[in-house]
Amino acid sequence: MFHEVDELIKSGKYQTAEKLLLTILQKEEEKALYDGGVAPGPYEKLISLYWKTREIDKRNRTIVRFLIQPKYRGARPRKIYEKYLKAFKEYSESELQEMIYTGYLSNIQKSPVLKVKLTCSSCGKIGLYLRPTGIEIIGYCCAYCCESNVGVFDEIQVSNDSLSSYDDNVVYRDSTNKNDQEKKLGSNLGGVSYISEKDIFKLINSEITKLDTYYDSLGLHAIEKTLKSTIKGDKRTIIQEVHDGSSPEMMVHIIINNITADFLESGRFHIYRGALNIAGEGLLKVFIKSYDKLHELDPITYTKELIKDQNEVVKRNIKVVG
C-alpha cells in the first residue's frame, strides 16, 4: 500500500495520497486499541507529505496525532517526538510531555484491553499502558518521552472504571494544571468540535467582513475573488478541518495565507525577475500579516520560528521568479 502512496505523490496526486494515508491511520489506530500500538510508517509518510505541500498546521497535528497513540518500541517514535519539540519550541519539554500524555490517556480509555502502570527507565515518569491478553513481557514506547522500554507486567493493573481516580493521583504527578495544558494544545490533542455546517460558514462570512480592517487593501483586492471561490469550492475540506479542530476564523486566514503564497510565487505580480509590482507588494503584506494572525489564533502550531522560516522561503522564491 505504501508503494501506491509513493506513486501518487510522485505523480502529484497529493489529495488522493492524503486520503489513502488517513484511511491507513484510522485502521492502525483502531487495531492499536487491541494489540497495543501503532506503526510509525504511515504517520511519517503523511508528515512528509504535509511538509511538501506546505500544510504546516496539518503536519503538526499529524505529529501530535501519532504521539497520543499507544506505540511500539523502536527508534522512529523518538524521531517524531523530536519533530514535536522543534514544532512547539515555545513550551518546555516537560509541558509538552504532559500535553501529549493527556491525549494519549484519552485514547487508551477507549480500549477494552487491560491497562497496567509502568515506569519509564529513561524519564522516570509513571504511565498507563495497554496489556494485550497473554502478554507478560513486552517492548513499549514511553507515552511521555517516546524512549523504548521493556515492561514486565507485574505492577498494578487498572481497569477503565478506575482510570479517573488513577489519573488524578499518579499520571499527572508532574503537572501543575491539567486543564490549562489541554487548552494549550487545543484541537491538536484530538478534541473535535461538532459545529453545524450552517454555523461554520456563517462564522467564516463574518470573519471575511472584517478583513479590510486587518489587511492591506490592495493585496486583499488581488485575492478577493480567489478567496471566495476557494471557500465555495472547498466546502467539504473546510468542514472537515473545523471538525478536526481548526476554528472557522482560522480557516479564513489559512486560506488567505495559501493563496497569497501561491500568487507571490507565480510570477504574475512581478515587474521583472525578483521585483514585485504594486499589487505584489500588497500581497506580500497580506501574506506576512496572515501569519501574524495565525500565530495570534494558534501559537502552538504557528510558532515564531516556523513563521520566520516560511517567510524566508517565500521571499527566496520571489527572487527567482518573474
C-alpha positions in Angstrom: 0.0 0.0 0.0 2.9 2.4 0.7 4.1 1.8 -2.9 0.7 3.1 -4.1 1.1 6.2 -1.8 4.6 6.8 -3.2 3.3 6.6 -6.8 0.5 9.0 -6.1 2.9 11.5 -4.5 5.4 11.2 -7.5 2.5 11.9 -9.9 1.4 15.0 -7.9 -1.9 13.4 -6.7 -1.4 14.7 -3.2 -5.0 14.8 -2.1 -5.5 11.2 -3.1 -2.4 10.2 -1.3 -3.5 12.1 1.8 -6.9 10.3 1.8 -5.3 6.9 1.4 -2.9 7.6 4.3 -5.7 8.9 6.5 -7.6 5.7 5.9 -4.5 3.7 6.9 -4.1 5.8 10.0 -7.6 5.2 11.1 -7.2 1.4 10.7 -3.9 1.5 12.6 -5.5 3.4 15.5 -8.5 1.0 15.7 -6.2 -2.0 15.7 -3.8 -0.5 18.3 -6.6 -0.4 20.9 -6.5 -4.2 20.9 -2.8 -5.1 20.1 -1.0 -2.4 21.9 0.5 0.0 19.4 0.5 1.8 16.1 3.3 1.6 13.4 5.0 5.0 12.7 5.3 4.4 8.9 2.0 5.9 7.7 2.3 8.9 10.1 5.9 9.6 8.8 4.6 9.5 5.2 1.8 11.9 6.0 4.0 14.3 8.0 6.4 14.3 5.0 3.5 14.9 2.5 2.2 17.9 4.5 5.7 19.4 4.7 6.0 19.0 0.9 2.6 20.8 0.4 3.3 23.5 3.0 0.4 22.5 5.1 2.2 23.1 8.4 -0.8 23.0 10.6 -1.8 19.6 9.3 1.8 18.4 9.6 2.0 19.4 13.3 -1.4 17.9 14.0 -0.3 14.6 12.5 2.8 14.6 14.7 0.6 15.1 17.7 -1.9 12.5 16.5 0.9 9.9 16.4 2.3 10.8 19.8 -1.0 10.4 21.6 -1.4 6.8 20.3 -0.1 3.7 22.1 3.1 3.0 20.3 5.5 0.0 19.7 9.1 0.4 20.8 11.8 1.5 18.4 13.9 4.5 17.3 11.3 6.0 15.0 8.8 7.2 17.6 11.6 9.2 19.3 12.4 10.9 15.9 8.8 12.0 15.5 8.9 13.2 19.1 11.9 15.4 18.3 10.0 17.0 15.5 7.3 17.7 18.0 9.7 19.5 20.3 11.0 21.6 17.4 7.5 22.5 16.2 6.4 23.7 19.7 9.5 25.4 20.9 7.6 28.0 23.0 6.8 25.3 25.6 9.2 23.4 27.9 9.7 19.7 27.2 8.0 18.8 30.5 4.9 20.8 29.5 4.9 19.2 26.0 5.2 15.7 27.5 2.2 16.3 29.8 0.2 17.6 26.8 0.7 14.5 24.7 0.1 12.3 27.7 -3.3 14.0 28.2 -4.3 12.9 24.7 -2.8 9.5 25.0 -4.7 8.8 28.2 -7.9 9.8 26.5 -7.2 7.4 23.6 -6.4 4.3 25.6 -9.6 4.8 27.7 -11.4 3.7 24.5 -9.6 0.3 24.6 -11.2 -2.7 26.3 -7.7 -4.1 26.9 -6.4 -4.2 30.5 -4.2 -1.3 31.5 -1.1 -1.5 33.7 1.1 1.0 35.5 4.7 1.1 34.4 7.7 3.5 35.0 9.9 4.6 32.1 13.5 3.8 32.6 14.6 7.0 30.7 12.4 9.8 32.1 11.2 8.1 35.2 7.6 9.0 34.7 4.8 6.6 35.6 2.1 6.0 33.0 -0.6 3.6 31.9 0.0 1.1 29.1 -2.2 -1.5 27.3 -1.6 -5.1 28.3 -2.8 -7.4 25.4 -4.1 -10.7 26.6 -1.5 -13.4 27.2 1.5 -10.9 27.2 3.8 -10.9 30.2 6.8 -9.1 28.8 6.5 -6.5 26.0 8.5 -3.8 24.4 6.7 -0.5 24.7 7.3 3.2 23.9 7.1 5.7 26.8 3.9 7.8 26.4 5.9 10.8 27.7 9.4 10.8 26.2 9.0 8.1 23.4 12.0 6.2 24.5 11.9 2.4 24.2 11.3 0.3 27.3 10.8 -3.4 28.1 7.9 -3.8 30.5 7.3 -6.7 32.9 3.6 -6.7 33.7 3.8 -7.4 37.4 2.7 -4.0 38.6 -0.7 -2.6 39.5 -3.4 -3.3 36.9 -6.0 -0.6 36.2 -9.5 -1.0 34.8 -11.3 1.6 32.8 -13.6 2.2 35.7 -10.8 3.4 37.9 -8.9 5.5 35.3 -10.2 8.8 36.5 -9.1 8.4 40.1 -5.8 6.9 39.0 -5.4 9.9 36.6 -5.6 12.4 39.4 -3.2 10.6 41.8 -0.5 9.3 39.5 -0.5 10.1 35.9 -0.3 13.9 36.2 2.0 13.9 39.2 4.4 16.4 37.5 1.6 18.6 36.1 0.7 22.0 37.7 -2.6 22.5 35.8 -4.0 19.8 33.5 -6.9 21.9 32.2 -4.6 24.7 31.1 -2.3 22.3 29.4 -5.1 20.7 27.5 -6.2 24.2 26.3 -2.6 25.0 25.1 -2.7 22.2 22.5 -6.4 22.6 21.9 -7.6 20.7 18.9 -4.1 19.1 18.4 -5.0 16.7 21.3 -7.8 15.3 19.3 -10.7 17.4 20.6 -13.4 17.6 17.9 -15.8 20.5 17.6 -19.1 19.4 16.0 -20.3 22.7 14.8 -23.0 22.7 12.2 -22.2 23.4 8.5 -24.5 26.4 8.5 -22.8 27.9 11.6 -19.3 27.2 10.1 -20.0 29.3 7.0 -21.8 31.9 9.0 -18.7 32.5 11.1 -16.5 32.4 8.0 -18.6 35.1 6.3 -18.5 37.1 9.5 -14.7 36.9 9.5 -14.5 37.9 5.8 -16.4 41.2 6.5 -13.6 42.1 9.0 -10.6 41.5 6.7 -10.3 45.1 5.4 -9.7 46.3 8.9 -6.7 44.0 9.2 -5.1 43.5 5.8 -3.6 45.8 3.1 -6.5 46.8 0.8 -4.5 46.4 -2.4 -3.3 42.9 -1.6 -6.7 41.9 -0.3 -8.4 43.1 -3.5 -6.0 40.9 -5.5 -7.1 37.8 -3.8 -10.8 38.6 -3.2 -12.3 36.6 -6.0 -10.0 33.6 -5.4 -10.7 33.6 -1.7 -14.5 33.4 -2.3 -14.2 30.8 -5.0 -11.8 28.7 -2.8 -14.2 28.8 0.2 -17.1 27.9 -2.1 -15.2 25.1 -3.9 -13.6 23.5 -0.8 -16.6 23.4 1.5 -16.1 19.7 2.3 -12.4 20.2 3.2 -13.2 23.3 5.3 -16.0 21.4 7.2 -13.6 18.5 7.9 -10.8 20.9 9.1 -13.2 22.6 11.5 -14.5 19.3 12.8 -10.8 18.3 13.3 -10.3 21.3 15.5 -9.5 24.4 13.4 -11.8 27.4 14.1 -13.8 28.9 11.1 -12.0 32.1 11.8 -8.6 30.4 11.5 -9.6 28.7 8.2 -10.1 32.1 6.6 -6.6 33.1 7.4 -5.1 29.8 6.5 -6.7 30.1 3.0 -5.5 33.6 2.7 -2.0 32.5 3.6 -2.0 29.7 1.0 -3.5 31.9 -1.8 -1.0 34.8 -1.2 1.9 32.4 -1.2 0.8 30.8 -4.4 0.3 34.2 -6.1 3.6 35.6 -4.9 5.5 32.6 -6.3 3.6 32.6 -9.6 5.4 35.4 -11.2 2.2 37.2 -12.1 2.8 40.0 -9.7 6.4 40.8 -10.7 7.7 43.8 -12.7 10.7 41.7 -13.6 12.6 38.8 -12.0 12.8 39.3 -8.3 10.9 42.5 -8.2 7.2 42.7 -7.2 4.7 45.2 -8.7 2.5 47.4 -6.5 -0.2 44.6 -6.2 2.6 42.1 -5.4 3.9 44.3 -2.6 0.3 44.4 -1.2 0.1 40.6 -1.5 3.4 40.3 0.5 2.0 42.4 3.2 -1.1 40.3 3.4 1.0 37.1 3.4 3.0 38.3 6.4 0.0 39.6 8.3 -1.8 36.3 7.8 1.0 34.5 9.7 0.8 37.1 12.4 -3.0 36.4 12.7 -2.4 32.6 12.7 0.2 33.0 15.5 -2.3 35.0 17.5 -5.0 32.3 17.0 -2.8 29.3 17.4 0.7 30.0 18.8 1.2 26.2 19.4 1.1 25.4 15.7 2.2 28.7 14.2 5.4 29.4 16.3 7.5 32.4 15.6 10.3 30.1 14.4 8.0 28.4 11.9 6.7 31.8 10.6 10.2 33.1 10.2 11.2 30.0 8.2 8.1 30.2 5.9 8.5 33.9 5.3 12.1 33.4 4.2 11.1 30.5 1.9 8.5 32.7 0.1 10.9 35.7 -0.1 13.6 33.4 -1.7 11.1 32.1 -4.2 10.0 35.7 -5.1 13.6 36.5 -6.0 13.9 33.7 -8.6 10.6 34.1 -10.4 9.1 36.9 -12.5 
